[in-house]
C-alpha cells in the first residue's frame, strides 16, 4: 500500500502510483482545503483534478463543522446501473439510436404513465415517488418548480450509456449482483440538476464559504435542503433509466445506485465528524462503478477493507479529467471532427449534437481509467469484478437546458 499513497502533509495525502500524473493545481487545492477550520484529513483519489476552488476526486473529513461548498452544487450526483433484458449481439445501433430518441426534454404525463407500467422496474409507483419528493422539497423550503427537470440528464460529464460485458474477473460477485454476461447494461450518470446549485447558492449567499457549525439551526436547515437534493437525484436517475427502458421496450433491474457528491456524518479513526465527498465513491455501500471515458472501459468494483487514513472510506468515481474544458476544442479540432468523435474505438456511438460538448467530453480529455484502477488496486482499496464496454452513449440531441 505504501508506494501507492503519496503523503503531502500531516493532513493531506493522495492515492496514486508513482507514474500517475496529477495536476499541480489540484494538489494545491487539496493542500489549501486541508487547512480549513476543523479539517482533520483530506485524501485525493487517483482521478483527482482541479475544481472551482476545491478539487474534484477527493474526500474531506472535518470535526465540529462542515463545508457545503466542498460537495459542490450537483448534490447527489452519482451513478446507477440497471441490467436490461436486451441481449448483446442481437441489437443494432441504428435501431437503438432511433428508439432512444430525444431525452433532453422532461417526460410528459403520457410518458410517465407508460414508465409506471414497466414490469421489473423497482422503486414503487412513479406518482407516489413524485408526490413524496414534492412534500420533501416543500418541507425543506425549496421551490417545487425544480421538479420540471426530473428525468433529464443535464450537460457536463453526465450521460446515459448502454454497455456490453467485456469481461468478468470475479464470477461469484458478478452473479451475486444479479448480472448476466450476455445482457446489455444501462449506466446512468446524473444528479440533482439545477436544484443542487440552488441549494449551494442559497448557502453561499448567506454564509459565504465559511462552513457551518454542527447542530446549529443553520446547519440543520442546510442538511434538510441537502437531503432533499439527494432524494431528487435518486429519483432523477430512476426516471432516466425507466425512460430508456420503456423506449427500448425492455425490462430492467437496478443493480446499484451510488452518490458521489454529498456530505454525511461519519466516524473516522474513532472520531465523529463530517465526511464530504466531491467526486468520490463510498467504500461502505457495496459494489461501485468506475466509469471510463467514451473510448474506455467502465469497471464494476468491490471495495476492500482499508484503514480510514488511506482513503477516508472513499474511492475514485471515474477516469478524472486531464484537460480543462476550455482547452479541449483547440487541442482536438484539427485532429478530429465532431462526426469522428461520435464514433468510438470500440465501434460504438456517441449521441452528442452539441459541438462544444463533444470536444469537452472526448476520450483524450480524460485519464486512462486503467491507471486509476491500478492505483486503487495497488493501495489495496478495491477488487475488480467486471469490465464493461460502451456501445451507445447519450449526451444530448442539442436541445438540453
C-alpha positions as CSV (number, residue, x, y, z in Angstrom):
1,X,0.0,0.0,0.0
2,X,2.8,2.4,0.9
3,X,4.1,3.2,-2.6
4,X,0.6,4.0,-3.8
5,X,-0.1,6.6,-1.1
6,X,1.6,10.0,-1.6
7,X,1.9,12.0,1.6
8,X,1.5,15.7,1.0
9,X,1.4,16.9,4.6
10,X,0.2,15.7,8.0
11,X,-3.4,16.3,6.9
12,X,-3.3,15.6,3.2
13,X,-2.5,12.6,1.0
14,X,-3.3,11.1,-2.4
15,X,-3.9,7.6,-3.6
16,X,-1.7,7.4,-6.7
17,X,1.0,5.3,-8.2
18,X,4.4,7.0,-8.8
19,X,3.8,7.2,-12.5
20,X,0.2,8.6,-12.3
21,X,0.2,12.2,-13.5
22,X,-1.6,14.6,-11.1
23,X,-2.1,18.3,-11.9
24,X,-0.2,20.7,-9.6
25,X,-3.3,22.9,-9.3
26,X,-5.3,20.0,-7.9
27,X,-2.7,19.1,-5.4
28,X,-2.5,22.8,-4.3
29,X,-6.3,22.9,-3.9
30,X,-6.1,19.7,-1.8
31,X,-3.5,21.2,0.5
32,X,-5.4,24.5,0.9
33,X,-8.6,22.7,1.8
34,X,-6.7,20.7,4.4
35,X,-6.1,23.9,6.3
36,X,-9.8,24.8,6.8
37,X,-11.0,25.2,10.4
38,X,-11.9,21.8,11.9
39,X,-10.5,19.9,8.9
40,X,-8.8,16.7,10.2
41,X,-7.8,15.0,7.0
42,X,-8.2,15.2,3.2
43,X,-7.5,12.5,0.6
44,X,-7.2,12.8,-3.1
45,X,-8.2,9.8,-5.2
46,X,-6.4,8.8,-8.5
47,X,-9.0,10.8,-10.5
48,X,-8.1,14.0,-8.7
49,X,-8.3,17.2,-10.8
50,X,-8.9,20.9,-10.2
51,X,-12.4,22.2,-9.5
52,X,-13.8,25.6,-8.9
53,X,-11.9,26.5,-5.7
54,X,-11.9,22.9,-4.4
55,X,-10.6,19.7,-6.0
56,X,-12.7,17.0,-7.6
57,X,-12.0,13.4,-6.9
58,X,-11.4,13.8,-3.2
59,X,-12.8,13.2,0.2
60,X,-12.6,15.6,3.2
61,X,-13.2,14.9,6.9
62,X,-13.9,17.7,9.4
63,X,-15.0,17.8,13.0
64,X,-17.4,20.3,14.6
65,X,-18.4,22.0,11.3
66,X,-18.9,21.0,7.7
67,X,-18.5,22.8,4.4
68,X,-21.3,22.7,1.8
69,X,-19.1,24.1,-0.9
70,X,-16.9,21.0,-0.7
71,X,-19.5,18.8,-2.1
72,X,-20.5,21.4,-4.6
73,X,-23.6,22.3,-6.5
74,X,-24.5,18.9,-8.0
75,X,-25.6,17.4,-4.7
76,X,-26.4,13.7,-5.1
77,X,-24.7,13.3,-8.4
78,X,-23.9,9.7,-8.9
79,X,-24.1,6.6,-11.0
80,X,-26.8,4.0,-11.3
81,X,-26.6,0.6,-13.1
82,X,-29.6,-1.2,-14.5
83,X,-29.5,-4.6,-16.2
84,X,-31.7,-4.6,-19.3
85,X,-33.4,-7.5,-21.0
86,X,-31.6,-6.8,-24.2
87,X,-29.1,-9.4,-25.4
88,X,-25.7,-8.3,-26.6
89,X,-25.0,-9.1,-30.2
90,X,-28.7,-9.1,-31.1
91,X,-29.2,-5.3,-31.2
92,X,-28.4,-2.8,-33.9
93,X,-27.0,0.6,-33.2
94,X,-29.2,2.4,-35.7
95,X,-32.3,0.9,-34.1
96,X,-31.2,1.7,-30.6
97,X,-30.4,5.3,-31.6
98,X,-33.8,5.7,-33.1
99,X,-35.7,4.1,-30.2
100,X,-34.0,6.2,-27.5
101,X,-34.9,9.4,-29.4
102,X,-34.6,12.7,-27.6
103,X,-34.1,12.6,-23.8
104,X,-33.4,16.4,-23.5
105,X,-36.9,17.4,-22.6
106,X,-38.6,16.1,-19.4
107,X,-41.1,13.3,-19.7
108,X,-44.8,14.4,-20.1
109,X,-47.7,12.8,-18.3
110,X,-48.3,10.2,-21.0
111,X,-44.6,9.0,-20.9
112,X,-44.7,8.9,-17.1
113,X,-47.8,6.7,-17.3
114,X,-46.1,4.3,-19.7
115,X,-43.0,4.2,-17.5
116,X,-45.2,3.4,-14.4
117,X,-46.4,0.3,-16.1
118,X,-43.0,-1.0,-16.9
119,X,-42.6,-4.5,-15.4
120,X,-39.5,-5.4,-13.4
121,X,-38.7,-1.7,-12.5
122,X,-38.2,-1.4,-8.7
123,X,-38.9,1.7,-6.6
124,X,-42.7,1.8,-6.4
125,X,-45.3,3.8,-8.3
126,X,-43.9,6.9,-10.0
127,X,-46.8,9.0,-9.0
128,X,-46.2,8.2,-5.3
129,X,-42.5,8.9,-5.6
130,X,-43.1,12.3,-7.3
131,X,-45.6,13.2,-4.5
132,X,-43.2,12.2,-1.8
133,X,-40.4,14.3,-3.3
134,X,-42.7,17.3,-3.7
135,X,-43.5,17.1,0.0
136,X,-39.8,16.8,0.9
137,X,-38.9,19.8,-1.2
138,X,-41.7,21.8,0.5
139,X,-40.6,20.8,4.0
140,X,-37.0,22.0,3.1
141,X,-38.3,25.3,1.8
142,X,-37.4,24.5,-1.8
143,X,-39.4,25.5,-4.9
144,X,-41.2,22.6,-6.4
145,X,-40.8,24.1,-9.9
146,X,-37.4,22.4,-10.0
147,X,-39.3,19.1,-10.5
148,X,-39.8,20.1,-14.1
149,X,-36.3,18.9,-14.8
150,X,-36.8,15.4,-13.4
151,X,-36.0,12.7,-15.8
152,X,-33.3,14.7,-17.7
153,X,-29.6,14.1,-17.8
154,X,-28.0,17.6,-17.9
155,X,-24.8,18.6,-19.6
156,X,-21.2,18.4,-18.4
157,X,-19.9,14.9,-17.9
158,X,-23.4,13.4,-17.3
159,X,-24.5,10.7,-19.7
160,X,-26.6,7.6,-20.3
161,X,-24.8,4.6,-21.7
162,X,-25.7,1.1,-23.0
163,X,-22.8,-1.2,-22.3
164,X,-21.9,-4.8,-23.0
165,X,-20.0,-7.0,-20.6
166,X,-16.4,-7.2,-21.8
167,X,-15.0,-9.5,-19.1
168,X,-15.7,-10.9,-15.7
169,X,-12.9,-11.1,-13.1
170,X,-15.0,-12.4,-10.1
171,X,-17.8,-14.6,-11.3
172,X,-19.2,-15.1,-7.8
173,X,-19.6,-11.4,-7.1
174,X,-20.9,-10.8,-10.6
175,X,-23.5,-13.5,-10.2
176,X,-24.3,-12.3,-6.7
177,X,-25.2,-8.8,-8.1
178,X,-27.7,-10.5,-10.4
179,X,-25.8,-9.7,-13.5
180,X,-25.6,-11.8,-16.7
181,X,-22.7,-11.5,-19.2
182,X,-24.9,-11.7,-22.3
183,X,-27.2,-8.8,-21.2
184,X,-26.7,-5.2,-22.0
185,X,-26.2,-2.9,-19.0
186,X,-27.6,0.6,-18.7
187,X,-25.4,3.1,-16.9
188,X,-26.9,6.5,-15.8
189,X,-24.7,9.3,-14.6
190,X,-26.7,12.4,-13.4
191,X,-27.6,14.3,-10.3
192,X,-29.9,16.9,-8.8
193,X,-29.8,19.0,-11.9
194,X,-30.3,22.7,-11.1
195,X,-31.7,22.0,-7.6
196,X,-28.4,21.3,-6.0
197,X,-27.0,24.5,-7.4
198,X,-29.9,26.4,-5.9
199,X,-29.1,24.8,-2.5
200,X,-25.4,25.7,-2.8
201,X,-26.2,29.3,-3.9
202,X,-28.5,29.9,-1.0
203,X,-25.8,28.7,1.4
204,X,-23.0,30.8,-0.2
205,X,-25.2,33.9,-0.3
206,X,-26.0,33.5,3.4
207,X,-22.7,32.2,4.8
208,X,-20.1,32.5,2.0
209,X,-17.6,29.6,2.2
210,X,-17.0,29.6,5.9
211,X,-18.9,26.4,6.5
212,X,-21.5,25.7,9.2
213,X,-21.1,24.8,12.9
214,X,-22.8,21.5,13.5
215,X,-26.1,21.3,15.5
216,X,-27.0,24.9,14.8
217,X,-30.3,25.9,13.1
218,X,-28.4,27.0,10.0
219,X,-26.7,23.6,9.8
220,X,-30.0,21.7,10.2
221,X,-31.6,23.9,7.6
222,X,-28.9,23.2,5.1
223,X,-29.0,19.5,5.8
224,X,-32.7,19.4,5.1
225,X,-32.1,21.0,1.7
226,X,-29.1,18.8,1.0
227,X,-31.1,15.6,1.8
228,X,-34.0,16.8,-0.4
229,X,-31.5,17.3,-3.3
230,X,-30.2,13.7,-2.7
231,X,-33.7,12.4,-2.9
232,X,-34.2,14.4,-6.1
233,X,-31.0,12.9,-7.6
234,X,-32.1,9.3,-6.8
235,X,-35.5,9.8,-8.4
236,X,-34.0,11.6,-11.3
237,X,-31.7,8.6,-12.2
238,X,-34.5,6.2,-11.7
239,X,-36.8,8.2,-14.1
240,X,-34.0,8.5,-16.7
241,X,-33.4,4.7,-16.6
242,X,-37.1,4.0,-16.9
243,X,-37.5,6.3,-19.8
244,X,-34.7,4.5,-21.7
245,X,-36.0,1.0,-20.8
246,X,-39.6,1.9,-21.8
247,X,-38.4,3.3,-25.2
248,X,-36.2,0.2,-25.8
249,X,-39.2,-1.9,-24.9
250,X,-37.3,-3.9,-22.4
251,X,-37.5,-4.6,-18.7
252,X,-34.7,-3.7,-16.3
253,X,-33.5,-4.3,-12.7
254,X,-31.3,-1.9,-10.8
255,X,-28.0,-3.4,-9.6
256,X,-26.7,-0.3,-7.8
257,X,-27.2,3.4,-7.4
258,X,-24.5,5.3,-5.6
259,X,-23.9,9.0,-4.9
260,X,-20.5,10.6,-5.2
261,X,-21.3,14.3,-4.2
262,X,-22.5,14.7,-0.7
263,X,-21.7,15.4,2.9
264,X,-22.7,12.9,5.6
265,X,-22.0,12.2,9.3
266,X,-19.1,9.7,9.7
267,X,-16.7,8.2,12.2
268,X,-13.1,8.2,11.1
269,X,-10.5,6.5,13.2
270,X,-12.9,6.6,16.2
271,X,-13.7,10.3,15.9
272,X,-17.2,11.6,14.9
273,X,-17.4,14.2,12.3
274,X,-18.4,15.1,8.7
275,X,-17.3,13.3,5.6
276,X,-17.5,15.4,2.4
277,X,-17.2,13.6,-1.0
278,X,-16.6,15.6,-4.1
279,X,-16.4,13.1,-7.0
280,X,-15.7,10.2,-4.7
281,X,-17.4,6.8,-4.5
282,X,-18.2,5.5,-1.0
283,X,-16.4,2.3,0.1
284,X,-19.1,1.3,2.5
285,X,-22.1,0.9,0.2
286,X,-21.3,-2.3,-1.6
287,X,-20.3,-2.5,-5.3
288,X,-19.5,0.7,-7.1
289,X,-18.9,1.6,-10.8
290,X,-15.8,3.3,-12.1
291,X,-16.8,4.8,-15.4
292,X,-14.2,5.4,-18.1
293,X,-14.4,7.9,-21.0
294,X,-16.4,7.2,-24.1
295,X,-13.4,5.4,-25.5
296,X,-12.5,3.3,-22.5
297,X,-13.9,0.6,-20.3
298,X,-16.0,1.1,-17.2
299,X,-15.3,-1.2,-14.2
300,X,-17.5,-2.8,-11.6
301,X,-15.6,-2.8,-8.3
302,X,-15.8,-4.3,-4.9
303,X,-14.5,-2.1,-2.1
304,X,-12.0,-3.8,0.3
305,X,-11.4,-3.0,4.0
306,X,-8.7,-0.4,4.4
307,X,-7.5,2.0,7.1
308,X,-9.5,5.2,7.3
309,X,-6.4,7.3,6.8
310,X,-5.7,5.6,3.5
311,X,-8.8,6.7,1.7
312,X,-11.4,8.2,4.1
313,X,-13.8,5.4,3.2
314,X,-13.8,6.7,-0.4
315,X,-12.8,5.6,-3.9
316,X,-12.3,7.2,-7.3
317,X,-15.6,7.9,-9.2
318,X,-14.3,7.9,-12.7
319,X,-11.3,8.4,-15.0
320,X,-10.8,12.1,-14.0
321,X,-10.1,14.9,-16.4
322,X,-6.6,15.7,-17.6
323,X,-7.6,18.7,-19.8
324,X,-9.6,21.8,-18.8
325,X,-12.9,22.1,-20.7
326,X,-11.8,25.4,-22.3
327,X,-8.7,23.8,-23.8
328,X,-10.3,20.7,-25.4
329,X,-11.7,22.1,-28.7
330,X,-8.4,24.0,-29.5
331,X,-6.4,20.8,-28.8
332,X,-8.6,18.5,-30.9
333,X,-10.4,20.3,-33.7
334,X,-7.5,19.9,-36.1
335,X,-7.3,16.2,-35.3
336,X,-10.9,15.1,-35.2
337,X,-14.3,16.3,-36.4
338,X,-17.4,16.0,-34.2
339,X,-18.6,13.2,-36.5
340,X,-15.3,11.3,-35.9
341,X,-15.6,11.8,-32.1
342,X,-19.1,10.4,-32.3
343,X,-17.6,7.0,-33.2
344,X,-15.6,5.2,-30.5
345,X,-12.6,2.9,-30.7
346,X,-14.9,0.0,-29.7
347,X,-17.2,0.6,-32.7
348,X,-19.8,2.3,-30.5
349,X,-21.6,5.6,-31.0
350,X,-21.9,8.8,-29.0
351,X,-25.1,10.9,-29.4
352,X,-24.0,14.4,-28.8
353,X,-25.2,17.2,-31.0
354,X,-23.5,19.9,-29.0
355,X,-20.3,20.5,-30.9
356,X,-18.5,22.2,-28.0
357,X,-19.5,19.4,-25.5
358,X,-18.4,16.6,-27.8
359,X,-14.9,18.1,-27.7
360,X,-15.0,18.7,-24.0
361,X,-16.0,15.1,-23.4
362,X,-13.7,13.5,-25.9
363,X,-11.7,10.4,-24.6
364,X,-8.5,12.3,-24.9
365,X,-9.6,14.8,-22.3
366,X,-9.7,12.1,-19.6
367,X,-7.1,9.9,-17.9
368,X,-6.7,6.3,-18.7
369,X,-9.2,4.7,-16.4
370,X,-7.0,1.6,-16.1
371,X,-4.3,3.7,-14.4
372,X,-6.9,5.0,-11.9
373,X,-8.0,1.4,-11.2
374,X,-4.4,0.1,-10.8
375,X,-3.6,2.9,-8.2
376,X,-6.6,1.8,-6.1
377,X,-5.7,-1.9,-6.5
378,X,-2.1,-1.2,-5.5
379,X,-3.3,0.6,-2.4
380,X,-5.5,-2.4,-1.5
381,X,-8.7,-0.5,-1.8
382,X,-10.7,-2.5,-4.4
383,X,-11.1,-5.8,-6.2
384,X,-12.3,-5.8,-9.9
385,X,-15.5,-7.6,-10.5
386,X,-16.2,-7.0,-14.2
387,X,-15.5,-4.5,-17.0
388,X,-18.0,-3.1,-19.5
389,X,-17.6,-1.7,-23.0
390,X,-19.5,1.3,-24.2
391,X,-22.0,0.6,-27.0
392,X,-24.2,3.7,-27.2
393,X,-23.7,6.9,-25.2
394,X,-26.4,9.6,-25.0
395,X,-25.2,13.1,-24.1
396,X,-27.7,15.5,-25.9
397,X,-29.6,15.9,-29.1
398,X,-28.7,19.6,-28.9
399,X,-31.8,20.8,-27.1
400,X,-30.5,20.3,-23.5
401,X,-31.0,23.1,-21.0
